[in-house]
Amino acid sequence: MATVLIRRRFPRLSRVTTFLTTAKCKAESGSNKSKQEEENPETSNSRPESTATIHLLDPLDYRVLYNPSAYAKSRAASQRSAARSCSQALTDDSTSTGTSQVQHTFTATSAQALPPVRNALPKPKPHLKQTIPARLTAAQTEKKEAEMEKAEMHDSKEDPRVFQQGRPEYRSLSFDKFEPIETLPSEEGDSILHSIHISKGSHSPGTVTDYFCKLSRLPVERHAELMIDHRFNTLCCSTIENIQSFSTSELIDILKACVRLVVPPTHPVLNACENEFCRRVWDMNLDQLLLVADCWRCLGRSVPSYLSILFSYANMHWKELTLPQFVQLVYIIGEGRRSPADLMQKLESVILKYLDSCTLEEVGTICLGLFKSISGISEHVMRKIADRVSLEMEDMSTYALVNVLKILRYTRMDHLPLLRKLGKVVPARIPTTNIQGIMHISLSCSSLHYYDEGILTAVATSLPSKVIYCRSKDAAKFLWSFGCLDYEPPNEEEFYSSLIEQMLRKRHEFEKFPEHLLTGLLGLAFVKRFPEELIHYALRDEFVHKVRESKYELRKDLFTLGKSVEIECPGYQGSRLSPQLYEEMTEIVLNFAEQEIFVRPEIVEAVSLLKSMLGGPEYVKNHMILPHTRSSDLEVHLAMDGHPIPFNSSDTVADKKLTDTGVSLTDDLMAQLIKGKSNSQSPAEVGRQEWNKALTPRASFLAGPVITDTRLQVTTPSGSFPGASPSLVPLQQPQGVRLAIQVSNRNHYCYLSKRLLGLHCLKRRQLKQLGYVVVELPFWEWFPLLKRTRLEKLSYLHYKVFNPVLLSKAG
């Protein structure tokens, strides 16, 4: 079979806020576009379509490469898979499952076998004198590409088993694929099969076991043939009929033979073995139980009943676990994706018992098992693991280190020594780490909100040459990680264009994994990038339907994306979300905010003091100006002369009380109220003047705060008040300014820094675009003030709200 690779050239991306769309683009991407993409997702990317950041050049620029060797690995995988399929055909009840598995295996292998697109152009024909050097160069390039492809290969079954090579004790607990086995001559195998045919399978359990073991030593190329041989099927049937006659050790030998033969996981002989092992669990020792569980993993067979009984056994004998038994058990728990809560609590004490004696690979295995099984782990135990890793990270394999990072991000625990050591050790390893490992490193940094420019730069530099190996998940997580940390790498155009191109290549995967598309697009939106083709795809009704059916809650992400496109891309002409979905999500977000956000102490205190300072509830509103950004705003309106403007009609005047306005009842004010004289000054203004006088005789209306306690340091935020953009949404008060006061907390920033996270950068950017002036009460200033006097807090808020810079910027 030949493979045809089409190369597309993409110009550099530009950072944009609007889309580049034309009438021609809309005409060419009509009603047939979506249908064609769904019917032929692999080839849909080759059509020249306009996007916000990617444009395909003229078709004359296309090149075609004929490369029959590209499918070499796929052909071998196909042959092995075909053997499994044929074997399953022997029984009616396993055919459909087996076929599905074969197709999945073939697809994955084929994708990995494809050479990188960037190297797909045919080389020009060399002159005679240049032939030898050219051949050497081509050979070197081929060798380099082969090495890179080998480095990128990730075996999800074998890679987690590396720890088993570290101790001889694991040989009795696990299936050792490296155990030297003498190959059985084909003639002897034929003789065994002939004997089975003559005897019609009427052999003793010992003989049947011996036949299984010998046939499993046949040359690998004969295994596929054996699976469809009726004589082997006769041997399997004989085993099933007499399953209870076999000893436990004989059944284990048969199971190990099945692993060597790569028997399909749904084969009837395995069904019989599983049922029998479940019946015998309590008569087996822990080594045997773990070995059988390991064989099931090697066969790729799901055995929830067996694992449940195994975990019950371990729960009773957990104090007797040796170190190898414990690590193997945690490995089995992880591979089974099961987390028995009562057992995991007991295993925490075993972790502490053996932690210092474990090899670094075993530490990585423990972390991976905890992560895969979604097991909760106490902060104390996690810190103990992190303490050891931070001290020995240089000696740890990258694979084991990545496993530690997985559980660290799952527990969301900050461990500064480990993170700092990570910044010293990891950057140099990035070029030789496979793409999935790099993805997990990036994702761990973003999940922990840890910004390390050295790590991120190393990732960004290495990624374009490896991007062809990215799954849709990998590409999406890279985009999310960099967007979340709001990091623009030195090679940002190459970095983002390569990832967006890969997302387009993998678009067909979004049918099954819609979460990856939304993850990637949100990461891009954080850094103000909006690829039109992918956004149009994500906002279609068909994709929205898939989002609703997903096991994950993706509607909030869709809500954030849709509203962001509306605000930042006024020229966008593609698909849009329905008003009903917007209403539905707005209600959900606001209900959550009322229960979890608006009632936070730091926000409640700020609202109360602002009402008191400004003159009443009509001058401040605690709500979400942009619900899709999922955080609150304290909105205040000021006239150009600095006077607050009432605008919040949600609280009626009848509900107000004089004591709530913050107005001091002076003799002068009481005289005005009793005599009923009107005054050009509002009660709120009178109250502010009285408050200012009480604060200091020299405090003018728009002056900064005067604070007698020198321990409180209030600094003027630099760059916090850029000009608004009233052209998009005109101000309700043309001669004033609308403030969007942000009461921030640590979760809005990178860990131990004042670097704002991507979502909150997006929010503030959009607030400014809608005409608001953003004022922040940063947590490092406001939180300490919560413990101070009311006067100090009022002074601080007075400075923030009535800062002359605000009005000058707005003007």
N, C-alpha and C positions, 0 to 999 in steps of 0.2 A: 504494500500500500504506500502511496506517495503522500507526502504532506505538502500543502501549499500554504505559504505564509505571505500575508499581505502587509507591507509596511506603510504606515501612515506617518506623515511628518506633521508635527504640531509646532506652531510658533510659540514663543514665550508667552506666559500668561501675564496679564496686567492686573493690578489690584484695582477693582472697579466697584462702583456703587450702583450702576445701572447696567442694563443689558444692551447688547448690540444686536438688535433684531431688524429685519428688513421685510418688505412685503414679499419678496421672492422666497425668503425662508418660510414664511407662513404658508405660502401657496404650496411649497414642496412638502411641508410637514402637515398635510391635511388629515382627513379622517382615516386614511389607510395606514398612517404611520404606526399607530399603536398596534394595529392588527399584525403588521409585518414584524414588529419587534417581538411580539408574543409568539408568533409562529416560527420565527427563525432568529432566536436571540443571539446566536453565535455570530451571525453575519450581519446583523443590523448595524453594527458599529462601523461598517465600511462605507456607509452612505455618507456623502458630504452634507452635513447639517451644521447650521450655525448655532453656537452656544455663546454664553457670556464670556467665556475665557478660552475656548478652544475652537479653532477653525481648521477644517481639512483643506488641504491644497487641491489643485486641479488633479483630476484622475490621471493625467499624463505623468504625474510624479510617482505613481504606484510602481512597485517592483514585485516580481513574482520569483520565488526561489523553489526549485525542485529539489527536495531533500528526502530521499527514501529512508535514510537511516534514522530520521527523527522518531519514527514509530517503532524502533527496534525493541525498546523496553516494553512498549505497549503490546507488541505482538506476543512476547513471552508471557506477559501478564494475562493476555487474552487466552493463551493456551492453558495456563494453569486454572483460570476461571472456568473455562469450558469443561475442564475435567470435573470441577466441583458440580457444575450444572448437570452434567451427564449422570454423575453419581446420584444426585438427588432425584433424577428421573426414575430411579429404581423404585421409588415409593411415591404413591399418589399424594400423600399429605405433605410433602416437602418441596414439591416442584416450584411453586410460585415464589416462595421465600428465597429459595436458592437462586432463581433467575434474577431476582431483584438485586441480590448481593453481588452476583457476577457483574451485572451492568455497572453497579456503583464502583466496584474495584477497577474495572476497565477504564471508566471515565477518569478517575483520579490519577491512574498511572499515565494515561495518555496526556493529561494536562502537564504532568511533571516532565514528560519526555520531550515536550516541545522546546526548541531552542529559543533563546531570547530574540524578540522582534528586532531589537536594535542592531543585531548582528545578522539580520536576514538578507541584506542586500548582497547579490552576487559580486564577487571580486572581479575586476577587469582582467582580461586575458594578458598575462605577462609576456614580455619579449623573451627571445631565446636566452639571452645572456642573464636575464633576471629570473629564469625558471627555478634554479636550485635555491637561491635565497628566498624566493617567493614561497616555494614549497615548505622550506623550513619555517618561515613566518606563519604560514597557514597551519602547519602542524603544531607550532607553539600555541597559536591562538586556540586551536581545537583542544589542545591539552588543558589550557587554562580554563576554557569553558567547561570542560568535563569535570575538572577539579571543583569549579564553582558550583556546578549542578550537584555534584556529590555532597558538597558541604551544605547545600540547601535542603537536601533530602531529610525528612523527619519521619521516623518510624514510630508511630504512636504506641505500638505494641512493645518494641524492643528497647527503645531509648530509656523508658522508666525502669528497665530491668538491669541496668548496668551495675547497680549496687550489689547484685547477687554474685558478681565475680570477685568481690572483696574478701569473702570468708569461705572456707571449705564447708562450713556447716550448712550453707544454703543448698548444697547438692542434695541433701535429704529433704529439703523443704520446697524445692522448686524444680521445674523441668529444665535440664541443662542441655541446651541446643548445641553447645560446644563439646559435649561429651564425645570422645572418639569412638566411632562405630565402624566395624569392618563391613564393607559393602558386600551384600549377598550376590553371588553370580546369578545371572538371569536364568541359567539352566536349572539351578537349584530351586529358584522361585517357581519355574514352570512345573517342576516335579511336585512341589507342595500343592499347587493348584490342581494338578492332575489327581493327587491323592484325595483332595477334598471332593472332587467330582466323582471318584470311584466309590467313596464311602458315604456319599450323600450327606456329609457333615456330621456323621455319627462318631465324633471323637470325644475323648475325655477332656475335662476342663484344662488339664495340664497341657495336652497336645494342642488344643485350640489356642491357648495362650502362647505356646511356642511358635505356632504358625503365624500369629499376629506379629510377634516380635521379629521373626525372620523376614516376613514380607515387608515390614517397615524398613528393612535394611536394603531393599532393592534400590538400584540407581534411581535418582530423582525423576529422570525422564520416563520411567515406567509407572510412576504413581498415577498419572492421569489414566493410563490404560487399565490399571488395576481397579480403579474406582468404578469402571463400567463393565468389569468382568463378572459374569454371572456366578462364577465359582467363588469369587470373593464375597459376593452377595450371599451365597449359601453359607459361608463361614460366619458371616454376621448374623444370619437368621438362626444358626445353631447356637450362637452366643446368647441371643435374646431369649431363646426358648429355655435355656438351662442357666440363666443368669444367677440364680440363687445357689447353684452348685459350685461356683467359683469362690476361691478364698479371696480375702480382701487384697492381698499382695498380688494375686493373679489379675484381679480387676484393675488394679493400678497399672500393672504392666500393659494390659490391653489399652487402657486410656492413653498411656505414654506412646504406644505404637500408633494410635490414632492421631496424636499430635504430629509425629514424624511423617505420617502419610497425608497430613493436611485433610483429614476427613471433614466434609461439610458440617457445620455446627448443628444442622437440623437432621442429620442422619439418624435413622431409627436405633442404631446400636448405641448412640450417645444418649438417646432418650431413656433406653433401658438402663444404661450405666448410671445416669443421674438418679433415677428412681431408687436403684439399689443402694447407691451411696447414701442417699438421704435416710434410708431405712437402717443403715449400719453405723451412722455417725457416732452414736454413743458407745459403740464397741471398738472404735478406732482411736489411735493416739493423735496428739496434736500435730506431730510431724506429718502423718499421713493425711490429716484433714487439710493442712496447708498445701501439701503437694497436689492433692486432687483439685483444690481451688485454683492453684496455679495452672494446672493443665486446662481447666475450663477457660481460663483467661487466654491461654495460648491458642485454643480452638476458636475463640471469639464467640463462645456460647454464653448466653445470659442464664444464670442459675439462681434466681432470687430465693427459692425455697432452700436450696443447699446452703447458701450464704447465711440465711436467717438461722438455721440450725447451728452452723459453725460459730456464729457470733454468740449464740446462747451458750455454747460449750466454752468459748473463750471468756465469757462473762463469769462463769463459775470457776475458771482456773487461771484468772488473770495474774494472780500473785506468783504463779509458777512459770510465767513466761521467761524464756531466756532472751538475750538481746536479739539474736537472729530471728527467733520466733516472733518477737514483738514487731520488728521492722517488717518482716514478711506479712504479718497480719495487717499492719497499717497500709501496706501496699495493696493487699487484697481489698481492704475496705475502700480505698480510693478508686481502684479499677472497677469495683462493683457499684460505685456511685451511691453507696449506702452508708448511713451514719447512725448506728444505734446509740441513742443519747446516753443510756445508762452505762454502756460499755465505754464510750468515749470519755466520760468523766473519770472512770477508773484508769484509763490509759494515760491521762495527764500525769498522774503520779509515776507511771512507768517511764514516761518521757524524761522526767526530772531524774529518775533513778539511773537511766542509761545514757543521758545526753553527753556527758563528758567522755564516755567510752565509745560512742558511735564514731564511725568514719564520717568525713564530710559528705560523702555520697549518701550515706545512710541518713544524715540530717536532712539532705535535700529530698530523699524519698519520704521521710516522715512528713515534711511540709507539703509535698505534692499529694500525699494521701489525705491529709487534712483538708487541703484545698478542693480536691476533686469530690470528696464526700460531703462538702459544705458543712464541715464540722466546726462548731464553735470551740474556741480555745481561749483560756483565760489570759488576761494581759500579763500576768506573772510568768506563765510558761512561755508565752511569745517573747517576752523580754529576755528570758534566759537563752532562748534559741538565738535571738538577735545579738545578744552579747557575745556568744561564741563565734557567730559568723563574722561579726565586725572585727574580731581579733585575728581570724584565719582566712579572710576572704581571698588573699592572694593565692592561697593553696587550693582553693575550691574550684571545681570545674564550672564553666559558665552554665551548663545545664542545671547543676545542683543549685547554683546561685539564683537562677531564674525561678526555680521552684520555691525557694525561700521568699523571693519577692512576691510571688503569687499569694501566699498565705499572709504576708505582711500587708498587702493591699486589701485583702479580704477582711482582715481584722481592723484595718484603718488605724493601725498603731504607728505613732511617730517614734522613731528611734534614731536620734541625731547622729550618734557615732557610726551606725551602719550606713546611714544615708551619705555622710561625708566620705566614708571609706569607699562607697560606691562611686562617688565622683572621681576618686583617684584611680580605681582599678578598672572600671568598666570602659571608659572611652578607648583605651588601647585595644580592647578585645572586640569592639564593635565590627571592624572590617572582616574578622574571621568568624563571626557569629551568624547563624542562619537567620532568615528573615523573621521567623516566628519568635525566636529568642529576643531579637531586637525589639519586636513589637511589644513583648511582655515587659521589657525594661522600660520602654517609653510609657506604656500604660501604667506601670507601677508608679512612675514619677508623677504622672498627671492625677492618678487616683489619690495619692498621698499629698497632692498639691505641692510637690517638691520641685522647685525650679533649680536646675543645675545646667548652666549654659554649656559646660564642657561635654556632658552626656548628650544633650540635645544637638549640639553642633556635630558631634561624631556620628550620630544617627542620621542627621540630614545629609551629611557628606557621603555616607556610604549607601544610602537608600536608593538613589536613582539607578545605580548599576545593578541593584538587586530587585527592583520593583516588579519585574516580570514574574517573580516567584511569589508575589503577594496573593493571598486569597482575598475575597471581598472583605472578609473580617479584618485581615491585617491592614489593608489600605484604609479602612474606616477607622480603625483604632489609632493609626498614625495621625490621621487628620484630626481626630478628636483630641489626642494627647497634645499636639502642638497648638491647636486652637484653644484648648482649656487653659494652657499655661501662657497663652498669648505670646508665643515665641515666633519671631520671624527669622528664619535661618539666613546665613550669608548667601546661600544659593536658593533663595525662596522661590524664584520663578521656575527653576528646574525642578525643585523639590515638589511644588504643588502641581505643576503640569504633569509630571510623571505619575503622581498618585491619582489625579483626576482621569488621566488616560487609562490607568489600570482599572479604576472604578467603572469606566465605560466598557472596557473589555469584559469585566465580570458582571455586567448588568443582569445577565440571566440568573445569577445566583440570588438576586434580591427577591425573586419570586418565592424562594424558599426561606430566605433570611431577610425580611424587610427591615429588621432592626439595624443591619449593617449600613444600609443606604442612609437612613436618618442619622445615624451616628456620624457618618462621614460628612454629610451636608451641614449638620450643626457645627461641627468642628471648623468647616470652611466659613460658615456664617460668622463665627466668632471673630475671624480675622478678615471679614469684609470681602469674602469671595463667594460668588454665586454662579456656578455653572448652570446655564439655562437648561440644557438637555436633561441633566439629572434631576433638576428641580421640577421640570415639567413632568417627568416620569413619576416623581414622588407625590405630586399633588393631584394626579389623576384619580378618578373615582375607583378604578380597578385596584390601584395600590392602596387607597384608603380602606377599601374593603379588606385587603390582606392585613393591614395594620389592626383593624378591629378584631380579626380572627387570631392574631398572634397571642402566644402565651405570655408575652411581656406587655406592660402598659406603655404603649408607644404614642398614644394620642397627644400627650403633653408635648412630646418632641415635635410631632407634626404641627401642633398648634404654634409652637415657637418658630418653626421654620416658615409656616404660611404667613404669619403676621410680620416676620422680619422681611420677607420678600415684598410685602405690601408697602412697608415703610421705606426700605432702602432701595427698592428697584421699581420706581414708578413707571418705567418703560416696559416692564415685563408684560408679555402678551400670552403667556402659556396658561396651563391649567391652574385653577385656584380651588381652595377649599370652600365648602358650602357654608353659608351663613349659619345654618343649623349646627354644624360642627363647632363653629366659633362660639355660639351661644352655649352649647353644651359644655365645652371646655372652660369657658369663662366662669360658668357657674361652679364647676368642680374646683377650679383653682381658688376662687373667692371663698368658697365654703371652707377649704383647707386653711386659707389665710386667716379667716376669722377665728379658727380654733387653735392654730399653731403659730401664726406670725404676728398678727396685730396685738396679741396679748403678751408679747415678750416684755419683760420689765424695762429694758432699755428704750423700747418704743413707747410704751405706756407713759413712762416718765417724761419723755421728750414731748409727747402730745399734750400732756397735762400742763407742762411749763409753757409751751408755746401758746396755748389757749389763755393762760394767765397773763403772759407778756403782751400778746397782741390785742386782747380785749374780748375774747369769747370764742365759742366753737365755730362761729361762722367765718373765722379768719384762717382756719387750718383744717385740713381734711386728711385723715389717715386712711389711705386706700392704695390700690394698685393702679397707677396711671397706665402701665403696660402689663396687663395680667399674664401675657405670654412669657414674661421674664421672671415670674414667680417670686418676686420680692416686693416689699412695701415701699411706699413713698409718703412723705408728709408734704402736702402741697400747700403753698402759701403764695398769695398774690400781693405785689407791691406796686404802688403808683410811682411815677418817676420822681416825685418829691420825697419818696421814702415812706409814705403812709401805707399801712396795710389796707387791702381792699376786701370787703366781705364777699364771699362767693359760695360758701357751703350752706346750701339751703336744706340739707338733710336734717339738721337740728333746728326746729322752729323756735321763734323768739319766745313763744309761750312756755317752752320747756326750760328756758334759761333761768338761772337764779343770779341775783346780783353778786353773790359771793363767788360765783364761778367765773366772773369776768376778769378778776384780778384787779379791779379798780379800788383804790383806797378811798374810803369815805371821809374826805376832808370837810372842814367847815364850808369852804368855798363851793365844793361840789354839792353838799347838802342844800346850801342856799339856792343854787341854780335849780335843783330838783323841786324844792318847795315853792319857789316863786314861778316856776314853769317857764323861765326864760330860755330861749334858744341860744345856742352858742355855736360859733363856727367850728369849734373843736368838738370832736366826738368824745363820748365818755371813755372810749378806749384810749384816745390820745391823752386825755386828762390823766387817766390812770398811769400811762407810760411816763408822763412828765413827773408825776408824783414819785413813781418808782425810780426815775433817773435822779431826782433830787435826793432821795433817800440813799441812793448808791454813792453819789459824789456830786458836789456843787459844780465841778468842772466838766461833768460828763455831758457832752452835746448829744443831740439826737442820733447822729450817724457816727459817733466816735466809737473807738474800740473799747473793750472792757477795761475797767480799772480794778485790779484784784490785789488785795493787800497781802495775801498769802503767797510768798515767793516760791513755794514748792510747786505751785500750779503753773505750768508753762504752756501758753497758748501761742502757737505760731500761725502765721498766715499761710494757708495752703497755696503753693505755687502751681499755676496752671490748672486750677480747679474750676475756673469760671470762663471758659471760652465762649465766644459769641454764639448766640442761638441762630437757628435757621428759620426765620418766620415766613419764608417764601412757601414752605411746604404746608404748614398749618398756621394761618394767621392768628395772632394773639387775640384773645377775647377783649383784652384791654390794650389798645394800640399804644397807649402812652405809659405802659407799665411793664412789669416783668413777672413771669410765673416761675416760682422756685420749686424744684423737686428735691426735697431734703432727704438724703440717704442716711439712715442709721445703720451703719455697716457692722459686720462682725467678722471674726477670724475666718469663717468659711467663705468669705468673699475674696480672700487674698491667698497668695501662695504661702506655703509654710514658712514661718519666721521671717516674713518680708512684707513690704508694702506694695508688692506687685499685684495688681488686680487680676482676677481670673477672667477667662474669656467671656463667660456668660454676662458678667457684670460690666465688662468693657462694652459688649454689645448693647446692653441696656442703656448705659449712659450715652453712648453714641446716638442711639435712637431717640432718647429724650431730648438731646440737643437738636437733633434734626427736626423734631416736632415743635421746637421753639421754647423749650424749657431751659432754665439755667440750673445746672446741677450743683447742689451744695451738700457737702458730706460732713457728717459727724463721725469721723473715723473712730474705730473702737479703741485705738490706743490713746485717744484723748477723752472720749465720752465715757467709756466704762469706768476709768478711775474717778471721774467726776461724780458718778452715781453715789459714791460714798461720802461726797463732800456736802457742804451746806447748800441750801436752796438758793441763796444769794449768788454763790459762785456758779451754780448751774445756769441761773438766769443771765448772769453776766456773759457767760460763754455763748449761750444761744443768741443773746442780743448782738454780740459781735458777728456771729455767723450769718444771721438774717439781715442785719442792717449794715453790712459791709459796703462801703461806698463803691468798691470795685464792681459789685453786682450791677448797680444801676449804670455805671459808666460803660460796662460791657453791653448791657441791654440797649443803652442809648446808641 
